């Protein structure tokens, strides 16, 4: 079982969204993309924001997201 759950991660991502505004992320796909992007950053050498001794980059990224240590920014693809 995944800890934290997808719903917990979605809640963490959207915690700063004001009432009436659209959520930053609203699907599992958004969570997967955010954690994968952060895991790639960790693999490329960026420092982790949580204690990560012996953990895989994806596990660290999920933990960071769940604890609110990273923010998810949605890319605006309207310029294509």
Secondary structure, DSSP 8 states (H G I E B T S, - for coil): --SS-HHHHHHHHTTT--TTS--S--SHHHHHHHHHHHHHHHHTT---SS--TT--HHHHHHHHHHTT-S-------TT-
